[in-house]
Amino acid sequence: MSEPVRDCGHKVTIVGAGMVGVALANSLLFQRITSHIAMVDVFPKKLEGEGMDYSHSSVFIGDPKIEYDTDFCVTSNSKVIAICAGVRPVKGETRLDLVKRNTEILKSIIPPLANYSPNAVFIVISNPVDILAWVTWKLSGLPAHQVIGSGTHLDSARFRYMIADRLGIAPSSVQAYIIGEHGDSMVPLWSGVSVAGVQFRDVIPNIGLETDDERWFEISKYVVKLGAMVRCLKGYSNTAIGLSAADIIIAILRNTQAIIPVSTLVQGHHDVCHDMFLSLPCAIGENGITQIIRMHMTEHEKKLFQASAKIVYKIQKDIKIK
């Protein structure tokens, strides 16, 4: 007889047992994406309650191994580490204030996590995700391909849903990407939107511009507001981001090389000269990002992407890592 294996090759650690962390755990366990989850949080009672709840569900979800602790040792030998920890903005707080507070949290959690799981792929979900992914990369000392921000994957899904809803077709049948910042300066790539190989630009040459009589540009303006709208209506947003992060984790655990718009090191891409993270469509496999797709953009879209980079860098440049 062999000794039981303590940590399987598809162990996923979730840091932060708040609404987003729980939604991600639900997505992973209910879809049976992994059978080994570790959860870490600074609030022991909340963490124990969530851990017990999942453990009591074991019979119904394929008998996964569920671990939970306030000690980072429970995360050892993880294949994927999802960072959901962070504080929410308070009234009157600027983005820079929020980044500084969340950077301080990352300073205390990233080094031990990287030490316990040096080969893990880190997925940053906490906001502002682009800057915090960059901070995670700097603090971890890992190669850039091992650190991924959830980025505009959810924004792109919302974009595809809104287009599909107007056309009366399935969202999965729409090919469309949003790139750049996961935030107000996100860039919808109308030039690449297609259905069944039919490029929207071939039908409506000025699609996405304010000169378009059919006003498709209103969809992308609406997508920018959707996250805040959900938070306003229900108090937080968690289900869709949990599922979108799980989709990225599937690509890692199954080594699919799926093309997903995620936040990655974009220095040198589309004339961005700064050392920073923004979303571009990337191929993702078991070691993280394997390719960054060099898509064709219009000059207008390229300028919007560069403007997005400037907005993010303006905040990032004032962050002190050491």
C-alpha positions in Angstrom: 0.0 0.0 0.0 1.2 3.5 -0.8 1.1 6.5 1.5 -1.8 8.9 0.6 -0.7 12.0 -1.4 -1.0 15.1 0.7 -1.1 17.7 -2.1 -2.4 16.8 -5.5 -1.1 18.4 -8.7 -4.2 20.6 -9.0 -4.4 22.2 -5.6 -5.9 25.7 -5.7 -5.4 28.2 -2.8 -7.9 31.0 -2.3 -6.6 33.9 -0.2 -9.6 35.8 1.2 -12.8 34.1 2.3 -15.1 37.1 1.5 -17.8 37.2 -1.1 -15.4 36.9 -4.1 -13.3 34.1 -2.5 -16.5 32.1 -1.7 -17.9 32.7 -5.2 -14.6 31.4 -6.7 -14.6 28.3 -4.3 -18.2 27.6 -5.4 -17.3 27.8 -9.1 -14.3 25.5 -8.7 -16.1 22.9 -6.4 -19.5 22.9 -8.0 -18.1 22.5 -11.5 -15.5 19.9 -10.2 -12.6 21.8 -11.7 -10.4 20.8 -8.8 -10.7 18.3 -5.9 -8.3 20.1 -3.6 -8.9 23.6 -2.2 -7.1 25.5 0.5 -8.6 28.7 1.9 -6.7 31.4 4.0 -8.2 34.4 5.7 -7.3 36.7 8.6 -10.7 36.2 10.2 -10.6 32.7 11.8 -14.3 32.4 12.7 -15.5 33.4 9.2 -12.9 31.1 7.6 -13.8 28.1 9.9 -17.5 28.6 9.1 -16.9 28.6 5.3 -14.5 25.7 5.6 -17.0 23.6 7.6 -19.8 24.5 5.2 -17.8 23.2 2.3 -16.7 20.1 4.2 -20.2 19.2 5.1 -21.1 19.4 1.3 -18.4 16.9 0.4 -20.8 14.1 -0.4 -22.6 16.2 -2.9 -19.6 17.6 -4.8 -17.3 14.7 -5.4 -15.5 14.4 -2.0 -12.9 17.2 -2.5 -10.2 17.8 0.0 -11.0 21.1 1.8 -8.3 22.8 3.9 -8.6 26.1 5.7 -6.3 27.9 8.1 -5.0 31.4 9.0 -1.5 30.0 8.7 0.0 30.2 5.2 1.6 26.7 5.6 -1.8 25.3 4.5 -1.1 26.7 1.0 2.1 24.7 0.3 2.6 23.1 -3.1 -0.4 24.9 -4.7 -0.7 24.8 -8.5 -2.7 28.0 -8.5 -3.0 30.8 -5.9 -6.0 33.2 -6.3 -5.7 36.5 -4.4 -9.1 37.7 -3.4 -8.0 39.6 -0.2 -8.2 43.3 0.0 -10.2 46.2 1.4 -13.1 48.0 -0.3 -12.9 51.7 -1.0 -14.4 53.9 1.7 -16.4 57.1 1.0 -14.1 59.9 -0.2 -11.1 57.6 -0.7 -9.1 58.0 -3.9 -7.9 55.1 -6.1 -4.3 55.8 -4.9 -5.4 55.5 -1.3 -7.1 52.2 -2.0 -4.0 50.9 -3.9 -1.7 51.9 -1.0 -3.9 50.1 1.5 -4.1 46.9 -0.6 -0.4 47.0 -1.4 0.3 46.9 2.3 -1.9 43.8 2.6 -0.1 42.2 -0.3 3.3 42.9 1.2 2.4 40.7 4.1 0.9 37.8 2.1 2.7 37.5 -1.2 6.3 36.6 0.0 5.2 33.7 2.2 2.8 32.4 -0.4 5.6 32.4 -3.1 7.9 30.7 -0.6 5.4 27.9 0.1 4.5 27.5 -3.6 7.3 28.8 -5.8 5.9 27.0 -8.9 2.4 28.3 -8.5 0.6 30.5 -11.0 -0.8 33.5 -9.1 -4.1 35.0 -10.2 -4.9 38.4 -8.8 -8.6 39.3 -8.5 -8.4 42.1 -5.9 -8.9 45.6 -7.2 -7.5 47.7 -8.7 -6.4 44.5 -10.4 -3.9 45.8 -12.9 -1.7 47.6 -10.3 -2.1 44.9 -7.7 -1.0 42.2 -10.3 2.1 44.3 -10.9 2.7 44.6 -7.2 2.3 40.9 -6.8 4.8 40.3 -9.6 7.3 42.6 -7.9 6.8 41.2 -4.4 6.9 37.5 -5.5 10.0 37.6 -7.5 8.4 35.2 -9.9 8.6 35.4 -13.7 6.0 37.6 -15.3 4.2 34.6 -16.9 3.4 33.2 -13.5 1.4 36.2 -12.4 -1.9 36.9 -14.0 -4.5 39.6 -13.2 -8.2 38.6 -13.8 -8.2 41.8 -15.9 -10.9 42.4 -18.5 -12.0 38.7 -18.8 -15.3 39.6 -17.1 -15.6 42.9 -18.9 -15.3 41.0 -22.2 -17.9 38.5 -21.1 -20.3 41.4 -20.3 -19.5 43.0 -23.7 -20.3 39.7 -25.5 -23.5 39.3 -23.5 -24.7 42.8 -24.3 -24.0 42.4 -28.1 -25.6 39.0 -28.1 -28.7 40.3 -26.2 -29.2 42.9 -28.9 -28.8 40.4 -31.7 -30.9 37.7 -30.0 -28.1 35.0 -30.1 -26.0 33.1 -27.5 -23.2 35.2 -25.9 -20.7 32.4 -26.5 -21.3 32.8 -30.2 -20.0 36.4 -30.2 -16.2 37.0 -30.5 -15.3 40.2 -28.8 -12.6 41.6 -26.5 -12.1 44.4 -24.1 -8.5 45.3 -23.4 -6.5 47.8 -21.2 -7.5 48.7 -17.7 -10.1 46.8 -15.7 -11.8 50.1 -15.0 -13.2 53.3 -16.5 -10.5 53.5 -19.3 -11.1 49.9 -20.6 -11.0 49.7 -24.4 -13.6 47.8 -26.4 -12.1 46.4 -29.6 -15.0 46.9 -32.0 -12.7 46.3 -34.9 -12.4 42.6 -33.9 -16.1 41.9 -33.0 -17.5 39.0 -35.1 -20.2 36.4 -35.2 -19.7 33.2 -37.3 -16.7 34.8 -39.0 -18.7 37.9 -40.0 -16.8 41.0 -38.9 -19.1 43.8 -37.7 -16.8 46.4 -39.2 -17.4 44.9 -42.7 -21.1 45.6 -42.2 -20.9 48.9 -40.3 -17.5 50.5 -41.0 -17.8 53.1 -38.2 -19.0 50.7 -35.6 -18.2 51.8 -32.0 -17.7 55.4 -33.0 -20.2 58.2 -32.1 -20.9 58.6 -35.9 -22.6 55.2 -36.0 -26.3 55.7 -36.6 -27.1 52.4 -35.0 -25.4 53.6 -31.8 -23.5 50.4 -31.0 -21.1 52.5 -29.0 -23.7 52.8 -26.3 -23.1 49.1 -25.4 -19.5 49.6 -24.6 -20.2 52.7 -22.5 -22.8 50.7 -20.6 -20.4 47.8 -20.0 -18.0 50.2 -18.2 -20.8 50.9 -15.6 -22.0 47.4 -15.1 -19.7 46.4 -12.3 -20.6 49.5 -10.2 -24.3 48.9 -11.1 -24.2 45.3 -9.7 -22.4 46.5 -6.5 -25.0 49.3 -6.1 -28.0 46.9 -6.5 -26.8 43.9 -4.3 -24.0 45.5 -2.3 -21.1 43.6 -3.9 -20.3 41.7 -7.1 -19.1 38.1 -6.8 -20.8 35.5 -9.0 -19.5 36.6 -12.4 -16.0 37.4 -11.2 -15.8 34.0 -9.4 -16.8 32.2 -12.6 -14.5 34.2 -14.8 -11.5 33.5 -12.5 -12.5 29.8 -12.5 -12.4 29.9 -16.3 -8.7 31.1 -16.1 -7.9 28.4 -13.6 -9.4 25.7 -15.9 -6.9 26.9 -18.6 -4.0 26.4 -16.1 -5.0 23.1 -14.6 -5.9 21.5 -18.0 -3.1 23.2 -19.9 -5.6 24.3 -22.6 -3.8 27.3 -24.1 -7.1 29.1 -24.2 -7.0 32.7 -25.4 -8.3 34.9 -22.5 -8.1 38.7 -22.0 -6.1 38.9 -18.8 -3.8 41.4 -17.1 -0.1 40.8 -17.9 3.2 42.6 -18.4 2.6 44.8 -21.4 5.8 46.7 -21.6 6.9 46.8 -25.3 3.4 46.0 -26.6 1.5 48.6 -28.6 4.1 51.2 -27.8 3.7 51.0 -24.0 7.1 51.7 -22.6 6.3 51.5 -18.8 6.8 48.4 -16.6 3.1 47.7 -15.9 0.2 45.2 -16.2 -2.8 45.7 -18.5 -5.2 43.3 -20.3 -4.5 41.8 -23.7 -5.7 38.4 -25.1 -3.2 35.8 -23.9 -2.8 32.0 -24.3 -2.8 30.4 -20.9 -1.4 27.0 -19.9 -0.1 25.1 -16.9 2.8 27.5 -16.4 0.7 30.6 -16.8 0.9 32.9 -19.9 2.5 31.4 -22.9 1.7 33.9 -25.6 0.4 37.5 -25.9 -1.7 37.8 -29.0 -0.7 40.7 -31.3 -4.1 41.6 -32.5 -4.7 44.3 -35.2 -6.2 47.5 -33.8 -7.3 50.7 -35.5 -5.3 53.8 -34.7 -8.2 55.0 -32.6 -8.2 51.9 -30.5 -4.4 52.0 -30.1 -4.6 55.6 -28.8 -7.3 54.5 -26.4 -5.1 51.6 -25.1 -2.1 54.0 -24.7 -4.3 56.5 -22.8 -5.5 53.6 -20.6 -1.9 52.8 -19.8 -1.1 56.4 -18.9 -4.1 56.5 -16.5 -3.0 53.4 -14.7 0.7 54.3 -14.6 -0.2 57.7 -13.1 -1.4 55.9 -10.1 1.1 53.1 -10.1 4.2 55.3 -10.3 3.6 56.6 -6.7 3.4 53.0 -5.2 6.4 52.1 -3.1 7.1 48.3 -3.1 10.0 48.2 -0.7 
